[in-house]
Amino acid sequence: MAIEIRPATQFEDVKTMLGPKRPDATVCWCLSYRIPSNQNVQLHGPERGELVEQLVGQAPPPGVLAYDEDEVVGWAAVHPRADTSFARNRRIPHVDDLDVWSVWCIRVRPGHRREGISHQLLQGAVDFARQHGAPAIEGYPVDNRGQRVDLTMAYVGTRKLFEQAGFAWAADTDSVINGFPRVLMRRDLR
């Protein structure tokens, strides 16, 4: 299987990865960290998808997609930290004043998991950030120390996944997901 990572410029493919089964359902659409929390709370049902469609049309788009031939099989949210809630998040520190990018969500479709696609998505996010001039990229995975992470909370990734992609621990955080502490992992792109 040859996986190709592409910028998320096709809304229907982003919708396949992030959209709800029912159009009126209020699901994340990977907006929780992308937009201010007050705006996130105010958006309901189809409004969320409409906003994502706008973001997909902007440069740079809101992330990258993984394809197995023409079938979309994965998603990674990656964007300048300044455009995310991580710019203001009190639980996740800023290591310095660099205009870093953040990668905060990695999803692989059922039926395609355990094939290494999350590794390829993370590398694709790194490449995407580098192509757009990012001096460094950060992630905020859980430090699960090899313990099982609930699938619904695994979207942030694990410390091991980020280490395998060349990221290094940069700071502890005050954030916890699924009972596991999150750590700030960073990879220099200069």
N, C-alpha and C positions, 0 to 999 in steps of 0.2 A: 504494500500500500504506500503510495507516494502522497504525502500530505503537503498541500501548498497553503502558505499563509498570505493573505491579501488584506489590504486596508478595507475597513467596513464601510463600503460606499454603496452597497446594495441593500436597500431597506427591507425588502422581502426576506433576505437571508438573515438580517439582524432580527427581524420579527420571528423567524423560525427558531432562533436561538433564545430570544428573550421574551417574546410575546405570550400572552395567556391563551388558553384554549377557548375561553369565552371572551369576546371583544369588550364586554362591559366589566370584566374583572379588573380589580386594582392590584396589579403585581408590580414588582420592582422595576422591570425594564432596565436594570442597571443604572438607575437614576439616583439611588440613595446617597452615593458619595459624589455624584457628578454635579448636582445642583444644590443650592441652599436648602436646608431642612424645611424652612417654612414653605417654600415653593413645592418641595417634594410632598408635603402633607396636603397641600391644596389640590394637587392633580389627582383626578379620579378617572377610572375606566379608560376610554379611548383617548382622553387628553394626554395620557402618558405616552402612548404610541405616537401620537401626533408630534409631541416634542422630540422624541427619538428620531422620527423621520426628518425633522428639521436639523438635528445634530448630525445625522448621517450626510446631509447635503452640505455641511460646512467643511472648511479646510482648517486644520486636519480633521478627519472623521473621528468618531469617539472610540475607536478601537480597531482590532484586527479580527479576521475570521479565518478559520481553518476549513479547508476543502479537501475532500476525498474525491478526486476528479471534479464533477460539477455539483456534488452534494455538500452542503454546509454541515460541518460536524463539530465546530467549536467556536468559541468567542473569548476574547480577552479585552477588557476595558483598559485603555491606556491613553493618557492625556497629560498636558502640563498640570502639575500640582496646583498652580495658581488658579486653574479653572475648575477645581474640585473643592469639596468641603474639607479635604485634608489641609488646605491652605489656612483654615481657621480652627481645625480640630484641636481641642485642648488635651486630648488623651494620647495623641500621636505627635511627638516632638519634631521640631525642625532641627536638623543636624547643623545646618549652616544656611547661608543666604543664596545658594545656587538656585537657578531656575530649573529645578529638577522636574522630571516627569514621574507620574505615579501609575502603577499597574495594580488594580484592586479587585478584579473579578476575572476568574478563569472558569469557563464552563465547557464541558464536553457532553455531547448528546448521548443519551442511553443507547446502547448497542455499539458504541465506539470507545467506551471507557477501557482503561487498562491496556491501551495501545500506544502510550507515549505521547498522545496528542497534547496533553497539558504542557509537557516539556517543549514541544514545538511551538505552542501558542506563546509561552513565556519568551522563548527566543525570538519569535516574531514580533512581540511587543518591544523587546530590546532593540531589534533592528529598526522598527518603525520610529521609535523615539530618537535613535541615532540619526536616521535619515532626515529628521525634522530639527536637527541641531541641538538636541538635549545634551547637556554636559554630564548628566547622570540620571539614573532611573531608580526609583524606590518601589518597594512592595511592603506590605504589612501583613505577612502571613502569621498563622498560629505556630507556636513552638510546642508541638504536640509530643515531642520526644518519642516518636514511633507509635504512639497510641492511636487508635481509630478515631477519626473525626467524622461526626454526623454528616451525611452527604449534603444536607441542606445548608450546612455551614462551611463546607469544604471549598466554597468559591474563592476564599481569600488565599488559598494555597497553604502549603506547609513550609516551614523553615528549610527542610531537606530539599524540597523542589527548588527553592530559590538558590540554595547553596550549589546545587547541581548545575544551575544556570549561570554560575559565576558571581552571584551576589554574596556580599559579606555582611555580617551583623554590624549595624551602625548604632543602634540604641534600643533600649527596652522601651515599652510604652505602658500606658495605664489602661489600655484597651484589652478586653477579654472577649473571646467568642467561643461558645460551646464549652466553657470552663477552662479553655486554654489561653495563656497569655499571648498577645500578639507582639511581634518584634518588628523593628524597622530594619529592613534589609536594603542594601544599596549596591549598585554596580556603577562604577565610573565608566563613562563613554568617551572620555577625551583621549 
